[in-house]
Amino acid sequence: MDPQTLEGRGDFKGSNMTIKATLCAGAALGVILAGATAANAQDTTTAWKGAPQFQNDTLTFKVRGRVYQDFVNQNVERENGTGYEANVTRLRTARLGVEGTWNANWAYKAEFTVAGGSANWEDLILEYKPTDNLSIMAGNFKTVSFENISSSRYTTFMERGPYNDVLDIGRVMNVSVKANGETWTAAASISGDSLNNADPTATANGGNELLGVNGRVTWVPVNGDRDKLHVGAWARYRDRQDQANLTYQTRNNTNYGARFVTTGAVGVSDKMIGLEGLYIHGPFSVQAEWATADVDRIANVSSDFSTYYVSGSWFVTGEMRNLDVKKGELGRTKILNPITSGGFGALELAVRYDNVDLTNFNIPATAGEYSAWTVGANWYPHPYVRFMANYSKSQNDNKALGADVDVDTLQFRAQFDF
């Protein structure tokens, strides 16, 4: 089994149950199985997949990681006349991990990242694959939204944008079942909280952590050599249980800086539905996602909001975005003339529009509407290195007098992975 089956995805803990202990026990079992396999193994072979991958009989092992180094210039102008400018060189991500298989049915991936002076777990996954078309996974990973589950190594822009931020669809602990065919996928998950959050028993609120369920389906009705059409839908329900209220907020198409549109902590539970689409025609592509959320608040008050983005890209040098049909996500772009073969590499130009509308939350003065245009350029010397430039012009239109904020953000990134 290809260990890249585990390309990026989150726990089941309801009431007093938790999968964290189960996952750790599974990891320990994996070490025992690995040792037993190695004892009867054949000669070790090495293959290059961005870094050396070692194989001994059915046992495989590979070190993996990525580094993103950013420069950000941000201009903030407030309606009340105040504002500021920031120039920052920052380590966006330094991630290190391992992945591999024990045999054709079992695989694992474990990654942690260092950024902003702190370390956190990223993907931490144990996978059982009883057949080629069925997978059962437990661990900390993402489950919904096309751009969200696609690795940031392959997404077009430096950040996934406010769509992912406001929906809060990052990595959490999950137990997930996924099936796929030649042109479709279907997955369902039971979810808890992030592995990086404190255990709920350590708080004064009670012992039950966030609990959710979600599902996603995708279909590729057009799957030609130069033309591909991906469509998908997902839904999620979650309840905060004994934990803090849910917050809906968004940054300015960057991981840096403050959030100026936010509801504050108002949600007790929420229901979300999302739609996704990607059309590729040779070097051209158009991608879009839309979602709506119904939020239950305290005192039987409810509010809803919507968010969407539309983006387009063009590989000037003729490359084509890589849609992994059987996973329902993006893969690594094949560079036609990398500099390692004496070529120029690949050049990609892109544009994106984002919108988040939180105005139906009628209490917080900062629950307004966010919109932004972003233009970008990417240069790929070869498939594992990328230099990126993004410029975003953002508007934060809030309810309170003088609370509107305009933000211009210019950012650059040097990126490599292995």
C-alpha positions as CSV (number, residue, x, y, z in Angstrom):
1,M,0.0,0.0,0.0
2,D,1.2,3.5,-0.8
3,P,1.9,5.3,2.5
4,Q,0.8,8.5,0.8
5,T,-2.8,7.2,1.3
6,L,-2.4,9.2,4.5
7,E,-2.2,12.6,2.8
8,G,-3.9,14.8,5.4
9,R,-7.1,14.5,7.4
10,G,-8.9,14.1,12.8
11,D,-11.1,11.5,17.3
12,F,-14.0,10.2,18.8
13,K,-14.6,11.1,22.3
14,G,-18.2,11.2,23.5
15,S,-19.2,11.7,27.1
16,N,-16.4,10.0,29.1
17,M,-15.0,8.0,26.2
18,T,-11.7,8.9,24.5
19,I,-9.8,7.5,21.6
20,K,-6.5,9.1,22.6
21,A,-5.6,6.2,24.8
22,T,-6.7,3.8,22.1
23,L,-4.5,5.5,19.5
24,C,-1.5,5.4,21.8
25,A,-2.1,1.7,22.4
26,G,-2.3,1.2,18.6
27,A,1.0,3.0,18.1
28,A,2.6,0.7,20.7
29,L,1.2,-2.3,19.0
30,G,2.5,-1.0,15.7
31,V,6.1,-0.9,17.1
32,I,5.7,-4.5,18.3
33,L,4.4,-5.6,14.9
34,A,7.2,-3.7,13.1
35,G,9.8,-5.4,15.3
36,A,8.3,-8.8,14.5
37,T,8.2,-8.1,10.8
38,A,11.8,-6.9,10.7
39,A,12.9,-10.1,12.4
40,N,11.8,-12.2,9.4
41,A,12.6,-9.6,6.8
42,Q,14.5,-9.8,3.6
43,D,17.2,-7.4,2.3
44,T,16.5,-3.7,2.8
45,T,16.0,-1.6,-0.4
46,T,15.9,2.2,-0.8
47,A,13.7,4.3,-3.1
48,W,13.7,8.1,-3.5
49,K,10.4,9.8,-2.7
50,G,11.5,13.3,-1.9
51,A,13.6,11.6,0.8
52,P,14.9,8.0,1.2
53,Q,12.2,5.4,1.7
54,F,13.4,2.1,3.2
55,Q,11.7,-1.2,2.5
56,N,12.3,-4.5,4.1
57,D,9.9,-7.2,2.9
58,T,6.5,-5.6,3.6
59,L,7.8,-3.1,6.1
60,T,8.4,0.5,4.8
61,F,9.7,3.6,6.6
62,K,10.2,7.2,5.4
63,V,11.1,10.4,7.2
64,R,9.0,13.4,5.9
65,G,8.8,17.1,6.6
66,R,8.5,20.6,5.3
67,V,9.7,24.1,6.0
68,Y,7.9,27.4,5.0
69,Q,9.8,30.6,5.6
70,D,7.7,33.8,5.1
71,F,8.2,37.6,4.9
72,V,5.0,39.6,5.5
73,N,4.3,43.3,5.0
74,Q,0.9,44.3,6.3
75,N,-0.8,47.7,6.2
76,V,-3.8,48.1,8.5
77,E,-6.1,51.2,8.1
78,R,-9.0,51.6,10.5
79,E,-12.1,53.7,9.9
80,N,-11.5,55.6,13.1
81,G,-8.2,56.9,11.8
82,T,-5.8,54.6,13.6
83,G,-3.7,52.0,11.9
84,Y,-0.2,50.5,11.6
85,E,2.3,48.8,9.3
86,A,4.2,45.6,10.1
87,N,7.2,44.0,8.4
88,V,7.9,40.5,9.7
89,T,10.2,37.6,8.7
90,R,8.7,34.5,10.3
91,L,8.9,30.7,10.3
92,R,5.4,29.7,9.2
93,T,6.0,26.0,9.5
94,A,8.8,23.6,10.3
95,R,7.4,20.1,10.3
96,L,9.0,16.7,10.8
97,G,7.4,13.3,10.8
98,V,7.6,9.7,9.7
99,E,5.3,7.4,7.7
100,G,5.2,3.8,6.6
101,T,3.5,0.5,6.4
102,W,3.7,-2.8,8.2
103,N,2.1,-4.8,5.4
104,A,-0.5,-4.4,2.7
105,N,-3.2,-3.7,5.3
106,W,-1.6,-1.4,8.0
107,A,-0.1,2.0,7.7
108,Y,0.9,4.9,10.0
109,K,1.8,8.6,9.9
110,A,3.0,10.9,12.7
111,E,4.0,14.5,12.3
112,F,4.7,17.5,14.6
113,T,5.3,21.1,13.7
114,V,7.3,23.9,15.3
115,A,6.0,27.5,14.7
116,G,5.8,30.6,16.8
117,G,7.9,29.1,19.5
118,S,5.6,26.2,20.2
119,A,5.3,22.6,19.0
120,N,2.1,20.8,18.1
121,W,1.0,17.5,16.6
122,E,-0.3,17.6,13.0
123,D,-1.4,14.3,11.4
124,L,-1.2,11.4,13.8
125,I,-2.8,8.5,12.0
126,L,-3.2,4.7,12.3
127,E,-4.8,3.2,9.2
128,Y,-6.2,-0.2,8.5
129,K,-7.1,-1.0,4.9
130,P,-8.9,-4.4,4.6
131,T,-9.3,-3.9,0.9
132,D,-7.9,-1.6,-1.8
133,N,-11.1,0.4,-1.7
134,L,-11.8,0.6,2.0
135,S,-9.9,2.4,4.8
136,I,-10.5,2.7,8.5
137,M,-8.5,5.5,10.3
138,A,-8.1,6.7,13.8
139,G,-6.1,9.7,14.9
140,N,-5.7,13.5,14.5
141,F,-6.5,14.6,11.0
142,K,-8.8,16.6,8.7
143,T,-12.0,15.3,7.2
144,V,-14.0,17.8,5.1
145,S,-13.5,20.5,2.4
146,F,-11.4,20.0,-0.7
147,E,-8.9,22.7,-0.1
148,N,-8.8,21.9,3.6
149,I,-7.8,18.2,3.3
150,S,-5.4,18.9,0.3
151,S,-1.9,19.4,1.6
152,S,-0.7,23.0,1.8
153,R,2.3,21.8,-0.2
154,Y,0.0,21.6,-3.2
155,T,-2.6,24.4,-2.7
156,T,-2.3,27.4,-5.0
157,F,-2.1,30.2,-2.4
158,M,0.1,30.7,0.7
159,E,-2.8,30.3,3.0
160,R,-6.1,28.4,2.6
161,G,-8.1,31.6,3.3
162,P,-10.9,32.7,5.5
163,Y,-13.2,29.9,4.3
164,N,-11.3,27.4,6.4
165,D,-10.7,29.8,9.2
166,V,-14.3,30.7,9.9
167,L,-15.6,27.2,9.6
168,D,-13.0,25.9,12.0
169,I,-12.4,22.6,10.1
170,G,-8.8,21.9,11.1
171,R,-7.4,18.7,12.6
172,V,-9.3,17.0,15.4
173,M,-9.3,13.4,16.7
174,N,-11.5,11.1,14.5
175,V,-12.5,7.6,13.8
176,S,-13.2,7.6,10.1
177,V,-14.3,5.1,7.5
178,K,-13.6,5.9,3.8
179,A,-14.5,4.0,0.6
180,N,-13.5,4.9,-3.0
181,G,-13.9,3.8,-6.5
182,E,-12.2,4.9,-9.7
183,T,-14.0,8.3,-9.8
184,W,-15.6,8.7,-6.4
185,T,-15.0,8.7,-2.6
186,A,-17.3,8.5,0.4
187,A,-16.3,9.0,4.0
188,A,-17.9,9.3,7.5
189,S,-16.3,10.3,10.8
190,I,-17.0,10.6,14.5
191,S,-15.0,13.5,15.9
192,G,-13.7,14.9,19.1
193,D,-11.4,17.8,19.9
194,S,-7.9,18.5,18.7
195,L,-5.1,16.3,20.2
196,N,-3.3,19.6,21.0
197,N,-6.0,20.9,23.3
198,A,-6.0,20.3,27.0
199,D,-7.9,17.4,28.3
200,P,-11.4,18.5,29.5
201,T,-10.9,16.9,32.9
202,A,-8.3,19.6,33.5
203,T,-10.9,22.4,33.3
204,A,-13.7,23.6,35.6
205,N,-16.4,23.2,32.9
206,G,-16.8,19.4,33.2
207,G,-15.5,16.2,31.7
208,N,-17.1,16.0,28.2
209,E,-15.2,17.4,25.3
210,L,-16.5,18.6,21.9
211,L,-18.3,15.9,20.0
212,G,-19.1,15.9,16.2
213,V,-20.1,13.8,13.3
214,N,-19.3,14.5,9.6
215,G,-19.3,13.0,6.1
216,R,-18.0,13.9,2.7
217,V,-18.6,12.5,-0.8
218,T,-16.8,13.4,-4.1
219,W,-17.3,12.5,-7.8
220,V,-15.2,13.1,-10.9
221,P,-17.6,12.8,-13.9
222,V,-14.9,14.1,-16.3
223,N,-11.6,12.4,-15.9
224,G,-9.6,12.9,-19.2
225,D,-6.0,13.5,-19.8
226,R,-6.4,17.3,-20.1
227,D,-9.9,17.9,-18.7
228,K,-11.0,17.0,-15.2
229,L,-14.1,17.9,-13.2
230,H,-14.3,17.3,-9.5
231,V,-17.5,17.9,-7.5
232,G,-18.2,17.2,-3.8
233,A,-20.4,17.8,-0.8
234,W,-19.9,17.5,2.9
235,A,-21.9,18.0,6.1
236,R,-20.9,18.4,9.8
237,Y,-22.6,18.6,13.2
238,R,-20.8,19.4,16.4
239,D,-21.7,20.2,20.0
240,R,-19.3,21.9,22.4
241,Q,-20.5,19.7,25.3
242,D,-18.9,21.0,28.5
243,Q,-16.3,23.1,26.7
244,A,-16.1,26.8,25.8
245,N,-18.5,28.3,23.3
246,L,-17.6,28.1,19.6
247,T,-16.1,31.2,17.9
248,Y,-16.5,32.2,14.2
249,Q,-13.7,34.5,13.0
250,T,-11.4,35.1,10.1
251,R,-7.9,36.4,9.2
252,N,-7.0,38.6,6.2
253,N,-5.9,35.8,3.8
254,T,-2.7,35.4,5.9
255,N,-1.6,33.5,8.9
256,Y,-0.1,36.7,10.4
257,G,-1.9,39.5,12.3
258,A,-5.2,40.2,14.0
259,R,-8.7,39.1,13.2
260,F,-11.1,42.0,12.7
261,V,-14.3,40.1,11.9
262,T,-15.4,37.9,14.7
263,T,-18.5,36.8,16.6
264,G,-16.7,36.1,19.8
265,A,-17.5,32.9,21.7
266,V,-21.2,32.5,21.0
267,G,-21.9,29.0,19.6
268,V,-23.2,26.0,21.6
269,S,-23.6,23.8,18.6
270,D,-23.6,24.1,14.8
271,K,-24.7,22.4,11.6
272,M,-22.7,23.0,8.4
273,I,-23.1,22.0,4.7
274,G,-20.5,22.6,2.1
275,L,-20.1,22.2,-1.7
276,E,-16.9,22.0,-3.6
277,G,-15.8,22.0,-7.2
278,L,-12.6,22.0,-9.4
279,Y,-12.4,22.2,-13.1
280,I,-9.0,21.6,-14.9
281,H,-8.4,22.2,-18.5
282,G,-4.7,21.7,-19.2
283,P,-2.8,24.5,-17.6
284,F,-6.0,26.4,-16.6
285,S,-8.1,25.6,-13.6
286,V,-11.1,27.1,-11.6
287,Q,-11.8,26.1,-8.0
288,A,-14.6,27.1,-5.7
289,E,-16.2,26.2,-2.4
290,W,-19.3,27.4,-0.6
291,A,-20.7,26.6,2.9
292,T,-23.5,27.6,5.2
293,A,-23.8,27.2,8.9
294,D,-26.7,27.2,11.4
295,V,-25.4,28.1,14.8
296,D,-27.3,27.4,18.1
297,R,-26.5,29.9,20.8
298,I,-27.3,30.2,24.5
299,A,-30.9,31.2,25.5
300,N,-32.3,29.4,22.4
301,V,-31.0,32.0,20.0
302,S,-29.8,30.9,16.6
303,S,-27.9,32.6,13.8
304,D,-26.6,31.5,10.4
305,F,-23.8,32.6,8.2
306,S,-22.3,31.8,4.8
307,T,-18.9,31.8,3.2
308,Y,-17.3,31.1,-0.2
309,Y,-14.3,31.6,-2.4
310,V,-13.6,31.4,-6.1
311,S,-10.1,31.0,-7.5
312,G,-8.4,30.5,-10.9
313,S,-4.9,29.6,-11.9
314,W,-2.8,29.3,-15.1
315,F,0.5,27.5,-15.5
316,V,2.3,29.7,-18.0
317,T,4.8,27.0,-18.6
318,G,2.2,24.4,-19.5
319,E,1.9,22.2,-16.3
320,M,-1.4,20.8,-15.1
321,R,-2.7,20.7,-11.5
322,N,-2.7,17.2,-10.1
323,L,-6.1,16.0,-9.0
324,D,-5.9,12.7,-7.1
325,V,-9.3,11.3,-8.0
326,K,-9.3,8.3,-5.7
327,K,-8.5,10.5,-2.7
328,G,-10.6,13.5,-3.6
329,E,-7.8,16.0,-3.1
330,L,-4.8,17.7,-4.7
331,G,-1.5,15.9,-5.4
332,R,2.0,17.0,-6.3
333,T,2.3,18.9,-9.6
334,K,4.6,17.3,-12.2
335,I,7.1,19.9,-13.4
336,L,7.8,19.6,-17.1
337,N,11.2,21.2,-17.2
338,P,12.8,21.3,-13.7
339,I,16.0,23.1,-13.1
340,T,17.6,19.8,-12.1
341,S,17.3,18.8,-15.8
342,G,18.5,22.1,-17.1
343,G,15.0,23.7,-17.5
344,F,13.4,26.8,-16.0
345,G,10.9,25.1,-13.7
346,A,7.2,25.9,-13.6
347,L,5.5,29.3,-13.3
348,E,1.9,29.7,-12.1
349,L,-0.3,32.8,-11.9
350,A,-3.5,32.9,-9.8
351,V,-6.3,35.1,-8.6
352,R,-8.8,34.5,-5.8
353,Y,-11.9,36.2,-4.2
354,D,-13.1,35.4,-0.7
355,N,-16.2,36.3,1.2
356,V,-17.5,35.6,4.8
357,D,-20.8,37.1,6.0
358,L,-21.4,37.1,9.8
359,T,-23.9,39.9,9.9
360,N,-26.7,37.7,11.1
361,F,-25.0,37.6,14.5
362,N,-26.8,40.6,15.7
363,I,-25.0,41.3,19.0
364,P,-21.2,41.5,18.5
365,A,-20.1,44.8,17.0
366,T,-17.4,43.0,15.0
367,A,-19.6,40.3,13.5
368,G,-19.5,41.9,10.0
369,E,-18.6,41.0,6.5
370,Y,-15.2,40.1,5.2
371,S,-14.2,40.2,1.5
372,A,-10.8,40.1,-0.2
373,W,-9.1,39.8,-3.6
374,T,-5.7,38.0,-3.7
375,V,-3.3,37.7,-6.6
376,G,-0.4,35.3,-6.6
377,A,2.6,33.9,-8.4
378,N,4.4,30.6,-7.8
379,W,7.7,29.5,-9.2
380,Y,8.5,25.7,-8.9
381,P,12.3,25.1,-9.6
382,H,11.4,21.4,-9.2
383,P,8.5,19.5,-7.6
384,Y,9.8,19.7,-4.0
385,V,10.7,23.5,-3.9
386,R,8.4,26.5,-4.4
387,F,8.8,30.2,-4.1
388,M,5.5,32.1,-3.6
389,A,4.2,35.7,-3.7
390,N,0.7,36.8,-2.7
391,Y,-0.9,40.2,-2.4
392,S,-4.3,40.5,-0.7
393,K,-6.6,43.6,-0.4
394,S,-9.1,42.9,2.3
395,Q,-12.1,44.7,3.6
396,N,-13.6,44.1,7.1
397,D,-17.0,45.8,7.2
398,N,-18.3,45.8,10.8
399,K,-21.5,47.0,12.4
400,A,-20.1,49.5,15.0
401,L,-19.4,53.0,13.9
402,G,-15.7,53.4,13.0
403,A,-15.0,49.7,13.3
404,D,-14.3,49.0,9.6
405,V,-10.8,47.9,8.8
406,D,-9.0,47.7,5.4
407,V,-5.9,45.5,5.3
408,D,-3.3,45.3,2.5
409,T,-1.0,42.3,2.8
410,L,2.1,41.5,0.7
411,Q,3.8,38.2,1.6
412,F,6.5,36.0,0.2
413,R,7.4,32.4,0.9
414,A,10.4,30.0,0.4
415,Q,9.1,26.4,0.7
416,F,10.6,23.0,0.5
417,D,9.4,19.5,1.6
418,F,10.8,16.0,1.6
